[in-house]
Amino acid sequence: MTATGRVRAEASAAWRSFTRRRTAVFFTFFFPVILILIFAVLVQTNPGGGGLFAEPPGYYLPGYLAVVVLFTPLSRVGSEVARHREGNRFEKLETTPLSRAEWLLAHTLVNVAIIGIAGLLILGLMALVTGTASLALGPTTLALVAVFLAFAVALFCGLGAVLGGLADSQDGVIAASNTIALPLLFLSDTFVTPDLLPAWFRPATNLSPLTYFARGVRDLTYVPPETGVEPLGASPLGGWEFDLAVLAALTLVFFAAGTYAIPRTD
C-alpha cells in the first residue's frame, strides 16, 4: 500500500470513529451556534462605544473561527494520542507500515474537514444574524480563508499531539489544552483588541500562532466602515500574505514537533 493509501485508510477510520460518537458530533457543531448566539445576538457589538465588542460584527469573525480552530484540534488529537497510549495501540501500529507522520497527517485531514464544516456554519450564522455589511466573502476570499484555516488546524493538531505525548492521561490532555487555549484565545487579537491591552504587553501577542490566523483572516474578510472597501480590492499585497507565510512556517514546526512527540511504543 502506498503512503497515500495508508493515510486515506487511517483518515477514513478516524472519520468513522468521530461520526459514531454522537455526543462529540453534536457539541462540535452546536458549540459555534451557542457562541454566536451569545456574543452576536445577546451581547451584540457596540461600535464606537468603547470596551469589549466595540467594533462592528465583522471584526469578530476571526475570533469565532479561532475558537473551533484552537479548541477542537487540541482536545481531539491530544485525547486521541493519550487514548492510543492507554490502549497500547502505538505499539501495534509499529508492526504496520503506517508512520507517525502519516498517522498525524490522517488525523489532521479529518480535523480540517470537521472544522471546515464548522467554519461554514459560523459564516452562515454570521450572515444570518448580523448581516454581511462589514464582511467581504467573495469566492477568492473564502478560498484564502480556507487556506488559513487548514494551516491553523494542522498547527494545533501538531500541538495537540505534543500534549498527548507528554500528558499521562486523557484528563491531563484536556487540562493542559484548556490551560493553553484560554489565554491564547483572548490574547491573540481575536476578541480583545490590542488597544485594550497594556502597552508593554502588546508585542507579546506576536508570539501567539493564533494571532497570525486572526489577523490574516481579518485582513481578508473585514471591511472597515470608514473605508467601505473590500480588503482584497484595496491592497493586492496586504498584510494577510505575511501572516499566511508566518502561519505556514509555524505549522511546519509544530507538525514536526507533534510527529516527534508521538510515541513509537508504549
MIGUDREN-444317 format. One record per residue (C-alpha): x, y, z; residue in one letter; residue number from 1. Coordinates in nm, 2 decimals, padded with zeros to 4 digits. Example, Ala and Ser with C-alpha at 12.3 -4.5 7.8 and 13.67 -1.06 7.14 Angstrom:
BEGIN
((01.23, -00.45, 00.78), "a", 1)
((01.37, -00.11, 00.71), "s", 2)
END
This chain:
BEGIN
((00.00, 00.00, 00.00), "m", 1)
((00.13, 00.35, -00.09), "t", 2)
((00.17, 00.63, 00.16), "a", 3)
((-00.14, 00.80, 00.01), "t", 4)
((-00.34, 00.48, 00.06), "g", 5)
((-00.22, 00.44, 00.42), "r", 6)
((-00.32, 00.80, 00.50), "v", 7)
((-00.66, 00.76, 00.33), "r", 8)
((-00.73, 00.44, 00.52), "a", 9)
((-00.64, 00.59, 00.86), "e", 10)
((-00.83, 00.91, 00.79), "a", 11)
((-01.14, 00.70, 00.69), "s", 12)
((-01.12, 00.51, 01.01), "a", 13)
((-01.07, 00.83, 01.22), "a", 14)
((-01.37, 00.99, 01.04), "w", 15)
((-01.59, 00.69, 01.11), "r", 16)
((-01.48, 00.69, 01.48), "s", 17)
((-01.58, 01.05, 01.51), "f", 18)
((-01.92, 01.01, 01.35), "t", 19)
((-02.00, 00.72, 01.57), "r", 20)
((-01.96, 00.94, 01.88), "r", 21)
((-02.29, 01.13, 01.85), "r", 22)
((-02.23, 01.34, 02.15), "t", 23)
((-01.90, 01.46, 02.01), "a", 24)
((-02.05, 01.53, 01.67), "v", 25)
((-02.34, 01.73, 01.83), "f", 26)
((-02.13, 01.95, 02.05), "f", 27)
((-01.86, 02.00, 01.79), "t", 28)
((-02.11, 02.17, 01.56), "f", 29)
((-02.35, 02.30, 01.83), "f", 30)
((-02.08, 02.49, 02.02), "f", 31)
((-02.03, 02.75, 01.74), "p", 32)
((-02.40, 02.81, 01.73), "v", 33)
((-02.41, 02.88, 02.10), "i", 34)
((-02.11, 03.10, 02.07), "l", 35)
((-02.26, 03.33, 01.80), "i", 36)
((-02.60, 03.34, 01.96), "l", 37)
((-02.45, 03.46, 02.29), "i", 38)
((-02.20, 03.71, 02.16), "f", 39)
((-02.35, 03.83, 01.83), "a", 40)
((-02.72, 03.82, 01.93), "v", 41)
((-02.74, 03.86, 02.31), "l", 42)
((-02.43, 04.06, 02.39), "v", 43)
((-02.41, 04.23, 02.05), "q", 44)
((-02.15, 04.48, 01.94), "t", 45)
((-02.13, 04.85, 02.02), "n", 46)
((-01.93, 05.02, 01.75), "p", 47)
((-01.76, 05.33, 01.89), "g", 48)
((-01.89, 05.27, 02.24), "g", 49)
((-01.56, 05.16, 02.39), "g", 50)
((-01.47, 04.85, 02.58), "g", 51)
((-01.51, 04.49, 02.47), "l", 52)
((-01.71, 04.43, 02.15), "f", 53)
((-01.68, 04.79, 02.04), "a", 54)
((-01.61, 04.70, 01.68), "e", 55)
((-01.86, 04.61, 01.40), "p", 56)
((-01.97, 04.25, 01.39), "p", 57)
((-01.74, 04.16, 01.10), "g", 58)
((-01.44, 04.24, 01.31), "y", 59)
((-01.50, 03.94, 01.53), "y", 60)
((-01.54, 03.67, 01.26), "l", 61)
((-01.18, 03.56, 01.31), "p", 62)
((-01.24, 03.52, 01.68), "g", 63)
((-01.54, 03.30, 01.63), "y", 64)
((-01.34, 03.09, 01.38), "l", 65)
((-01.04, 03.09, 01.62), "a", 66)
((-01.25, 02.91, 01.89), "v", 67)
((-01.30, 02.60, 01.68), "v", 68)
((-00.96, 02.62, 01.51), "v", 69)
((-00.80, 02.62, 01.85), "l", 70)
((-01.00, 02.41, 02.09), "f", 71)
((-01.11, 02.13, 01.86), "t", 72)
((-00.77, 02.01, 01.73), "p", 73)
((-00.60, 02.04, 02.07), "l", 74)
((-00.86, 01.83, 02.25), "s", 75)
((-00.93, 01.58, 01.98), "r", 76)
((-00.58, 01.50, 01.87), "v", 77)
((-00.44, 01.52, 02.22), "g", 78)
((-00.71, 01.29, 02.35), "s", 79)
((-00.66, 01.05, 02.06), "e", 80)
((-00.29, 01.02, 02.13), "v", 81)
((-00.35, 00.97, 02.50), "a", 82)
((-00.62, 00.71, 02.42), "r", 83)
((-00.38, 00.52, 02.19), "h", 84)
((-00.11, 00.52, 02.46), "r", 85)
((-00.35, 00.39, 02.72), "e", 86)
((-00.47, 00.11, 02.48), "g", 87)
((-00.11, 00.02, 02.37), "n", 88)
((-00.22, 00.10, 02.01), "r", 89)
((00.11, 00.27, 01.91), "f", 90)
((00.29, -00.05, 01.99), "e", 91)
((00.06, -00.23, 01.75), "k", 92)
((00.10, 00.05, 01.49), "l", 93)
((00.47, -00.01, 01.49), "e", 94)
((00.40, -00.35, 01.33), "t", 95)
((00.23, -00.18, 01.03), "t", 96)
((00.38, 00.04, 00.75), "p", 97)
((00.19, 00.34, 00.88), "l", 98)
((00.45, 00.60, 01.01), "s", 99)
((00.39, 00.85, 01.28), "r", 100)
((00.38, 01.14, 01.03), "a", 101)
((00.12, 00.96, 00.82), "e", 102)
((-00.09, 00.89, 01.13), "w", 103)
((-00.08, 01.25, 01.23), "l", 104)
((-00.15, 01.37, 00.88), "l", 105)
((-00.45, 01.14, 00.85), "a", 106)
((-00.60, 01.28, 01.18), "h", 107)
((-00.51, 01.63, 01.07), "t", 108)
((-00.71, 01.59, 00.75), "l", 109)
((-01.01, 01.47, 00.94), "v", 110)
((-00.99, 01.77, 01.17), "n", 111)
((-00.96, 02.00, 00.87), "v", 112)
((-01.28, 01.86, 00.73), "a", 113)
((-01.46, 01.88, 01.07), "i", 114)
((-01.35, 02.24, 01.14), "i", 115)
((-01.41, 02.33, 00.77), "g", 116)
((-01.78, 02.23, 00.82), "i", 117)
((-01.79, 02.42, 01.15), "a", 118)
((-01.64, 02.72, 00.98), "g", 119)
((-01.91, 02.72, 00.71), "l", 120)
((-02.17, 02.70, 00.98), "l", 121)
((-02.01, 03.00, 01.15), "i", 122)
((-02.01, 03.20, 00.83), "l", 123)
((-02.37, 03.12, 00.76), "g", 124)
((-02.48, 03.21, 01.11), "l", 125)
((-02.29, 03.54, 01.10), "m", 126)
((-02.46, 03.63, 00.77), "a", 127)
((-02.80, 03.53, 00.91), "l", 128)
((-02.79, 03.71, 01.25), "v", 129)
((-02.56, 04.01, 01.19), "t", 130)
((-02.56, 04.06, 00.81), "g", 131)
((-02.26, 04.10, 00.58), "t", 132)
((-02.23, 04.48, 00.57), "a", 133)
((-01.88, 04.46, 00.73), "s", 134)
((-01.77, 04.14, 00.56), "l", 135)
((-01.61, 04.06, 00.22), "a", 136)
((-01.70, 03.70, 00.14), "l", 137)
((-01.62, 03.65, -00.23), "g", 138)
((-01.50, 03.32, -00.37), "p", 139)
((-01.13, 03.43, -00.37), "t", 140)
((-01.16, 03.55, -00.01), "t", 141)
((-01.33, 03.23, 00.10), "l", 142)
((-01.07, 03.02, -00.07), "a", 143)
((-00.79, 03.21, 00.11), "l", 144)
((-00.97, 03.18, 00.45), "v", 145)
((-00.99, 02.80, 00.39), "a", 146)
((-00.61, 02.80, 00.34), "v", 147)
((-00.56, 02.99, 00.67), "f", 148)
((-00.80, 02.75, 00.84), "l", 149)
((-00.62, 02.44, 00.71), "a", 150)
((-00.28, 02.57, 00.82), "f", 151)
((-00.40, 02.67, 01.16), "a", 152)
((-00.58, 02.34, 01.22), "v", 153)
((-00.26, 02.15, 01.12), "a", 154)
((-00.06, 02.36, 01.36), "l", 155)
((-00.28, 02.29, 01.66), "f", 156)
((-00.31, 01.93, 01.57), "c", 157)
((00.07, 01.92, 01.60), "g", 158)
((00.05, 02.09, 01.93), "l", 159)
((-00.23, 01.86, 02.04), "g", 160)
((00.00, 01.56, 01.96), "a", 161)
((00.27, 01.71, 02.17), "v", 162)
((00.03, 01.74, 02.46), "l", 163)
((-00.09, 01.39, 02.41), "g", 164)
((00.27, 01.26, 02.41), "g", 165)
((00.36, 01.45, 02.73), "l", 166)
((00.05, 01.41, 02.94), "a", 167)
((-00.01, 01.10, 03.14), "d", 168)
((-00.38, 01.06, 03.07), "s", 169)
((-00.67, 01.19, 02.87), "q", 170)
((-00.78, 01.41, 03.17), "d", 171)
((-00.43, 01.55, 03.17), "g", 172)
((-00.45, 01.64, 02.80), "v", 173)
((-00.79, 01.82, 02.85), "i", 174)
((-00.65, 02.02, 03.14), "a", 175)
((-00.33, 02.11, 02.95), "a", 176)
((-00.52, 02.21, 02.63), "s", 177)
((-00.76, 02.43, 02.82), "n", 178)
((-00.47, 02.59, 03.01), "t", 179)
((-00.30, 02.68, 02.69), "i", 180)
((-00.61, 02.76, 02.48), "a", 181)
((-00.79, 03.00, 02.70), "l", 182)
((-00.51, 03.26, 02.73), "p", 183)
((-00.43, 03.22, 02.36), "l", 184)
((-00.79, 03.28, 02.26), "l", 185)
((-00.81, 03.62, 02.44), "f", 186)
((-00.46, 03.74, 02.39), "l", 187)
((-00.42, 03.68, 02.02), "s", 188)
((-00.60, 03.98, 01.86), "d", 189)
((-00.93, 03.79, 01.84), "t", 190)
((-01.20, 03.93, 02.07), "f", 191)
((-00.98, 04.17, 02.27), "v", 192)
((-00.84, 04.45, 02.05), "t", 193)
((-00.47, 04.54, 02.11), "p", 194)
((-00.55, 04.89, 02.23), "d", 195)
((-00.73, 04.73, 02.53), "l", 196)
((-00.41, 04.56, 02.64), "l", 197)
((-00.13, 04.73, 02.84), "p", 198)
((00.12, 04.89, 02.60), "a", 199)
((00.41, 04.68, 02.74), "w", 200)
((00.22, 04.36, 02.67), "f", 201)
((00.11, 04.42, 02.31), "r", 202)
((00.43, 04.30, 02.14), "p", 203)
((00.38, 03.96, 02.32), "a", 204)
((00.07, 03.89, 02.11), "t", 205)
((00.30, 03.84, 01.82), "n", 206)
((00.43, 03.53, 02.00), "l", 207)
((00.10, 03.35, 01.96), "s", 208)
((00.04, 03.15, 01.64), "p", 209)
((-00.33, 03.22, 01.67), "l", 210)
((-00.25, 03.59, 01.62), "t", 211)
((-00.14, 03.54, 01.26), "y", 212)
((-00.45, 03.34, 01.19), "f", 213)
((-00.68, 03.60, 01.33), "a", 214)
((-00.51, 03.90, 01.17), "r", 215)
((-00.48, 03.73, 00.83), "g", 216)
((-00.85, 03.63, 00.82), "v", 217)
((-00.95, 03.98, 00.94), "r", 218)
((-00.73, 04.14, 00.67), "d", 219)
((-00.91, 03.93, 00.41), "l", 220)
((-01.27, 03.95, 00.53), "t", 221)
((-01.33, 04.26, 00.74), "y", 222)
((-01.45, 04.58, 00.56), "v", 223)
((-01.39, 04.88, 00.79), "p", 224)
((-01.69, 05.10, 00.79), "p", 225)
((-01.48, 05.42, 00.74), "e", 226)
((-01.35, 05.29, 00.41), "t", 227)
((-01.62, 05.05, 00.28), "g", 228)
((-01.35, 04.90, 00.06), "v", 229)
((-01.31, 04.52, 00.04), "e", 230)
((-00.96, 04.42, 00.16), "p", 231)
((-00.85, 04.23, -00.15), "l", 232)
((-00.95, 04.52, -00.37), "g", 233)
((-00.78, 04.77, -00.15), "a", 234)
((-00.44, 04.61, -00.13), "s", 235)
((-00.32, 04.33, -00.35), "p", 236)
((-00.01, 04.29, -00.13), "l", 237)
((-00.19, 04.33, 00.20), "g", 238)
((-00.07, 04.21, 00.54), "g", 239)
((-00.25, 03.88, 00.51), "w", 240)
((00.03, 03.75, 00.29), "e", 241)
((00.29, 03.80, 00.57), "f", 242)
((00.05, 03.64, 00.82), "d", 243)
((00.00, 03.34, 00.60), "l", 244)
((00.37, 03.29, 00.55), "a", 245)
((00.44, 03.31, 00.92), "v", 246)
((00.15, 03.07, 00.99), "l", 247)
((00.27, 02.82, 00.73), "a", 248)
((00.62, 02.82, 00.87), "a", 249)
((00.49, 02.77, 01.23), "l", 250)
((00.27, 02.49, 01.10), "t", 251)
((00.57, 02.30, 00.97), "l", 252)
((00.75, 02.34, 01.30), "v", 253)
((00.45, 02.23, 01.52), "f", 254)
((00.36, 01.94, 01.29), "f", 255)
((00.72, 01.82, 01.30), "a", 256)
((00.72, 01.85, 01.68), "a", 257)
((00.39, 01.66, 01.70), "g", 258)
((00.52, 01.38, 01.48), "t", 259)
((00.83, 01.35, 01.70), "y", 260)
((00.62, 01.35, 02.02), "a", 261)
((00.40, 01.06, 01.91), "i", 262)
((00.55, 00.76, 02.10), "p", 263)
((00.69, 00.47, 01.89), "r", 264)
((00.59, 00.22, 02.15), "t", 265)
((00.41, 00.23, 02.49), "d", 266)
END
